[in-house]
Amino acid sequence: MGKGKKFLSSSLLFLILLMGAFFLIYKFIVPVLMKQVIEDGLAKGLKKDVSLERVDFSLLRGMELHRLFIYEPGTKKIFLQAKEVKVDYHIDEILENLRSEGKDFRKWQLNLKASSPETIFWGFRLENLSIPFRFEGSKLIIEDLKAKLYGGNLKGSYVFNFGAAKKNYRFQAALSRIDLSKLRRKANSSPKKLEGILFASINLQGIADGSKNLSGSGKVSVVKGKLLEFPLLGNLMAIFRIPSLEKIVFRKGKANFTISKDIVTTKDLTLISDQVKLSAKGSIDFHGYFRPSFVYKISFSKGFLGEVPLIGNIISSVIDEAGYLIAQVELTGSLKKPKFKLVPLVRGLKDFFGKFGFSTK
């Protein structure tokens, strides 16, 4: 009887020690190891500097990443930051993968979901970010990315092939009802004043090795806007020295565009106000340089011609709302240092408007 009690006590003590050791490993050692693995994995995969404060881990509830910062290499320029990122998974799926596929992770079909109350990505503030994703062999697939972006909605999908020789990816996104007055991206070319609601769709594909071969297409439109102080437009309209310049507010805009080797090209950029309509085509690279130029065609509408003394009303009565093409302006250089070249299209029209106090010099 004494030996039985002694054995039972020893077994109980061993069990307590084992549970204590397991608790210490689970609570302290595993999170530290996971933190290191996540930091190293992100740094290697993204080729950026990664800082992570801590990881909270639960076998049943998933894990939480706290104070995640991803920087551009060798700088403190933030690529992504999040105070908290929660990653959920189903333990039954992991056990099923382990049972059916063993340790061959390339054959696993694993579903996870990442979410964050607030994330800063490339300077953009995303709220209520939700990213359900899965791994299929060497592919990372995101089919239902959602977030709130400056009062609007962002929905998208993403496919990244780890197994491909050049690790290619595809990204699709739709933006709806983005409040431009809340859009404050930190850039030298940011407009001082910008209002309106933006809609856009974007399709991109490329290689995740930093090479200059990003390609894609998309379209964007703005309704109920106030775009006069958008980069370039203020200086562009100032060329004409129009007395009622302050009245010109571009309320609508739209464009289709393509991207090839980090150069954005459009053939149908259109901005519309009550007085002036601008149509533009050209190319600009990701660094803000025109490649080689952007050409704007300017049309004066009824609203503008109606202000020309004496005969303005007569002229405006014989043109439609599409406007009357008056000139084109070619932009070269860069967004920071644009160069304007005015090219009147109708001979003698410049002198005609000059008689009534409107200059196109």
ZIFENTA-V746557 format. One record per residue. N is the residue number from 1. RES is the residue in three letters. OMEGA is omega in degrees with one decimal (* if undefined). BURIAL is I if it has 24 or more other ideal C-beta (glycine too) atoms within 12 Angstrom, else O. D_FIRST is the distance of its C-alpha to the first C-alpha in whole Angstrom. Layout:
((N RES OMEGA BURIAL D_FIRST) (N RES OMEGA BURIAL D_FIRST))
This chain:
((1 MET 179.1 O 0) (2 GLY 179.3 O 4) (3 LYS 179.6 O 5) (4 GLY 178.1 O 5) (5 LYS -180.0 O 6) (6 LYS 179.1 O 9) (7 PHE 179.2 O 10) (8 LEU 178.6 O 11) (9 SER 179.4 O 12) (10 SER 179.7 O 14) (11 SER 179.0 O 15) (12 LEU 178.6 O 16) (13 LEU 178.3 O 18) (14 PHE 179.6 O 20) (15 LEU 178.5 O 21) (16 ILE 178.6 O 22) (17 LEU 179.7 O 24) (18 LEU 178.5 O 25) (19 MET 177.4 O 27) (20 GLY 178.8 O 28) (21 ALA 178.6 O 30) (22 PHE 179.7 O 31) (23 PHE -180.0 O 33) (24 LEU 178.9 O 34) (25 ILE -177.1 O 36) (26 TYR -173.7 O 37) (27 LYS -172.3 O 38) (28 PHE -174.4 O 40) (29 ILE -178.3 O 40) (30 VAL 178.3 O 41) (31 PRO 178.9 I 44) (32 VAL 178.1 O 45) (33 LEU 179.2 O 45) (34 MET 176.9 I 47) (35 LYS -179.4 I 50) (36 GLN 179.9 O 51) (37 VAL -179.2 O 51) (38 ILE 178.6 I 53) (39 GLU -178.2 I 55) (40 ASP -179.1 O 56) (41 GLY 178.8 O 56) (42 LEU -179.7 I 59) (43 ALA -179.0 O 61) (44 LYS -177.6 O 61) (45 GLY -177.7 O 62) (46 LEU -175.4 I 64) (47 LYS 179.9 O 66) (48 LYS 177.4 I 65) (49 ASP -173.9 O 63) (50 VAL 176.0 I 60) (51 SER -178.8 I 58) (52 LEU -175.8 I 55) (53 GLU 180.0 O 53) (54 ARG 177.7 I 50) (55 VAL 171.0 I 48) (56 ASP -171.4 I 46) (57 PHE 175.3 I 44) (58 SER 179.6 O 41) (59 LEU -175.4 O 40) (60 LEU -173.0 O 41) (61 ARG -178.6 O 44) (62 GLY -178.4 I 46) (63 MET 178.0 I 47) (64 GLU 176.8 I 50) (65 LEU -176.6 I 52) (66 HIS 177.7 O 53) (67 ARG 177.9 O 57) (68 LEU 177.0 I 58) (69 PHE 175.5 I 61) (70 ILE -175.2 I 63) (71 TYR 169.2 O 66) (72 GLU -173.8 O 69) (73 PRO 175.1 O 69) (74 GLY -179.6 O 70) (75 THR 173.3 O 71) (76 LYS 177.0 O 69) (77 LYS -172.0 O 71) (78 ILE 173.0 I 68) (79 PHE 177.6 I 68) (80 LEU 173.3 I 65) (81 GLN 179.5 I 63) (82 ALA 178.1 I 61) (83 LYS -178.3 O 59) (84 GLU 174.7 I 56) (85 VAL -179.6 I 55) (86 LYS 178.6 I 53) (87 VAL -179.8 I 52) (88 ASP 174.4 O 50) (89 TYR 179.3 I 48) (90 HIS -176.9 O 46) (91 ILE 179.8 O 43) (92 ASP 177.4 O 43) (93 GLU 179.0 O 47) (94 ILE 178.5 O 45) (95 LEU 179.0 O 42) (96 GLU 176.3 O 45) (97 ASN -179.7 I 47) (98 LEU -179.8 O 44) (99 ARG -173.8 O 43) (100 SER -174.7 O 47) (101 GLU 179.0 O 48) (102 GLY -176.2 O 46) (103 LYS 178.9 O 47) (104 ASP -174.6 O 50) (105 PHE -179.8 O 51) (106 ARG -179.6 O 55) (107 LYS -178.7 O 54) (108 TRP 170.6 I 52) (109 GLN -170.0 O 54) (110 LEU 178.6 I 52) (111 ASN 177.3 I 53) (112 LEU 176.9 I 53) (113 LYS 176.4 I 55) (114 ALA 178.8 I 56) (115 SER -179.4 I 57) (116 SER 178.9 I 59) (117 PRO -179.4 O 60) (118 GLU -179.8 O 63) (119 THR 173.5 I 64) (120 ILE -177.7 I 67) (121 PHE -177.6 I 68) (122 TRP -180.0 O 71) (123 GLY 179.1 O 72) (124 PHE -177.1 I 72) (125 ARG 179.8 I 70) (126 LEU 178.9 I 67) (127 GLU 179.4 I 66) (128 ASN -178.9 O 63) (129 LEU 178.8 I 63) (130 SER -176.7 I 61) (131 ILE 171.3 I 60) (132 PRO -178.7 I 58) (133 PHE -179.9 I 58) (134 ARG 174.9 I 57) (135 PHE 173.5 I 57) (136 GLU -174.9 O 58) (137 GLY -178.1 O 58) (138 SER -177.6 O 60) (139 LYS 169.1 I 61) (140 LEU -174.4 I 61) (141 ILE 174.9 I 62) (142 ILE -175.2 I 63) (143 GLU -173.3 O 65) (144 ASP 176.0 O 64) (145 LEU 179.3 I 65) (146 LYS 175.2 I 66) (147 ALA 170.2 I 67) (148 LYS -177.2 I 69) (149 LEU 177.9 I 72) (150 TYR 176.6 I 74) (151 GLY -179.1 O 74) (152 GLY -176.5 I 74) (153 ASN 173.7 I 72) (154 LEU 175.0 I 71) (155 LYS -177.3 I 70) (156 GLY 176.1 I 69) (157 SER -173.3 I 68) (158 TYR 176.3 I 67) (159 VAL 179.5 I 66) (160 PHE -177.8 I 65) (161 ASN 178.6 O 65) (162 PHE -173.5 O 63) (163 GLY -179.2 O 63) (164 ALA -177.3 O 67) (165 ALA -178.5 O 69) (166 LYS 176.0 O 71) (167 LYS -177.3 O 68) (168 ASN -179.2 I 70) (169 TYR 173.1 I 70) (170 ARG -179.1 I 71) (171 PHE 175.6 I 71) (172 GLN -179.0 I 73) (173 ALA 173.7 I 73) (174 ALA 177.6 I 75) (175 LEU -179.9 I 76) (176 SER 175.5 I 77) (177 ARG 174.2 I 78) (178 ILE -179.8 I 78) (179 ASP -175.5 I 79) (180 LEU 178.9 I 82) (181 SER 178.6 O 82) (182 LYS -177.4 O 78) (183 LEU -177.2 I 78) (184 ARG 177.1 O 78) (185 ARG -176.6 O 78) (186 LYS 178.9 O 78) (187 ALA -178.6 O 81) (188 ASN -176.8 O 84) (189 SER -179.2 O 86) (190 SER 179.1 O 84) (191 PRO 177.5 I 87) (192 LYS -177.4 O 87) (193 LYS -176.1 O 88) (194 LEU -179.3 I 86) (195 GLU 176.4 I 86) (196 GLY 179.0 I 85) (197 ILE -174.2 I 83) (198 LEU 172.3 I 82) (199 PHE -179.1 I 81) (200 ALA 169.4 I 80) (201 SER -173.3 I 79) (202 ILE 174.7 I 78) (203 ASN -177.1 I 77) (204 LEU 171.0 I 76) (205 GLN -177.4 I 75) (206 GLY -178.7 I 75) (207 ILE -175.1 O 73) (208 ALA 178.7 I 70) (209 ASP 177.5 O 71) (210 GLY -179.9 O 74) (211 SER -174.3 O 77) (212 LYS 179.8 O 80) (213 ASN 175.8 O 79) (214 LEU 178.0 I 78) (215 SER 179.7 I 80) (216 GLY -179.1 I 80) (217 SER 178.3 I 82) (218 GLY 176.4 I 82) (219 LYS -178.1 I 84) (220 VAL 177.2 I 84) (221 SER 178.3 I 86) (222 VAL 176.3 I 86) (223 VAL 179.6 I 88) (224 LYS -173.5 O 89) (225 GLY 172.0 I 89) (226 LYS -165.2 I 91) (227 LEU -174.4 I 91) (228 LEU -175.5 I 94) (229 GLU 172.8 I 92) (230 PHE -177.6 I 90) (231 PRO 177.4 I 90) (232 LEU -169.7 I 94) (233 LEU 178.9 I 95) (234 GLY 178.8 I 97) (235 ASN -179.2 I 99) (236 LEU -179.0 I 100) (237 MET -179.9 I 101) (238 ALA 178.1 O 103) (239 ILE -174.7 I 105) (240 PHE -179.0 I 107) (241 ARG -179.1 O 108) (242 ILE -178.8 I 108) (243 PRO -176.8 O 108) (244 SER -176.5 I 106) (245 LEU -176.8 I 103) (246 GLU 179.3 O 101) (247 LYS -175.9 O 101) (248 ILE 179.6 I 100) (249 VAL 178.8 I 96) (250 PHE -173.7 I 95) (251 ARG 179.4 I 93) (252 LYS 176.5 I 92) (253 GLY 177.3 I 91) (254 LYS 178.3 I 89) (255 ALA 165.1 I 89) (256 ASN -177.7 O 88) (257 PHE 173.7 I 87) (258 THR 178.6 I 85) (259 ILE 177.6 I 83) (260 SER 179.4 O 84) (261 LYS 176.3 O 83) (262 ASP 175.6 I 82) (263 ILE -179.9 I 86) (264 VAL -177.9 I 86) (265 THR 174.1 I 89) (266 THR 176.5 I 91) (267 LYS -173.7 O 94) (268 ASP 173.4 O 94) (269 LEU -177.1 I 93) (270 THR 176.2 I 94) (271 LEU -172.1 I 95) (272 ILE 170.7 I 97) (273 SER 177.7 I 98) (274 ASP -176.3 O 101) (275 GLN -171.1 I 103) (276 VAL 173.4 I 102) (277 LYS 177.0 I 100) (278 LEU 170.9 I 99) (279 SER -174.6 I 98) (280 ALA 172.3 I 97) (281 LYS 180.0 I 96) (282 GLY -176.8 I 94) (283 SER 177.2 I 91) (284 ILE -178.1 I 89) (285 ASP -175.5 O 86) (286 PHE 179.2 O 83) (287 HIS 176.1 O 84) (288 GLY 178.9 I 87) (289 TYR 177.7 I 90) (290 PHE -173.6 I 92) (291 ARG -4.5 O 93) (292 PRO -174.3 O 96) (293 SER 172.8 I 97) (294 PHE -176.9 I 96) (295 VAL 177.2 I 99) (296 TYR 170.3 I 100) (297 LYS -174.4 I 102) (298 ILE 176.0 I 104) (299 SER 173.5 I 105) (300 PHE -176.8 I 107) (301 SER 178.4 I 106) (302 LYS -177.3 I 108) (303 GLY 179.1 I 107) (304 PHE -176.1 I 108) (305 LEU 178.7 I 111) (306 GLY -179.4 O 112) (307 GLU 178.0 I 112) (308 VAL -176.2 I 115) (309 PRO 171.9 O 118) (310 LEU -171.5 O 121) (311 ILE -178.5 O 120) (312 GLY -179.0 I 116) (313 ASN 179.6 O 116) (314 ILE -179.9 O 118) (315 ILE -176.1 I 116) (316 SER -178.9 O 113) (317 SER -177.2 O 114) (318 VAL 174.8 O 115) (319 ILE -179.8 O 111) (320 ASP -176.2 O 108) (321 GLU 179.8 O 105) (322 ALA 176.0 O 104) (323 GLY -178.6 I 106) (324 TYR -175.1 I 109) (325 LEU -174.8 O 108) (326 ILE -175.3 I 109) (327 ALA 171.4 I 108) (328 GLN -179.1 I 105) (329 VAL 178.1 I 103) (330 GLU 179.4 I 101) (331 LEU 173.6 I 98) (332 THR -178.2 O 98) (333 GLY -176.6 O 95) (334 SER 177.1 O 92) (335 LEU -178.9 I 91) (336 LYS -178.7 O 91) (337 LYS -178.7 O 94) (338 PRO 175.1 I 96) (339 LYS -175.6 O 100) (340 PHE 175.6 I 102) (341 LYS -177.3 O 105) (342 LEU -179.7 I 107) (343 VAL 177.5 O 109) (344 PRO -176.3 I 111) (345 LEU -176.1 O 112) (346 VAL -176.5 O 115) (347 ARG 177.3 O 118) (348 GLY -176.7 O 119) (349 LEU 178.4 O 117) (350 LYS 179.6 O 116) (351 ASP -179.7 O 119) (352 PHE -179.4 O 119) (353 PHE 178.9 I 116) (354 GLY 179.1 O 117) (355 LYS -176.3 O 120) (356 PHE 173.2 O 118) (357 GLY 179.1 O 116) (358 PHE -175.8 I 113) (359 SER 174.5 O 112) (360 THR 178.7 I 111) (361 LYS * O 111))
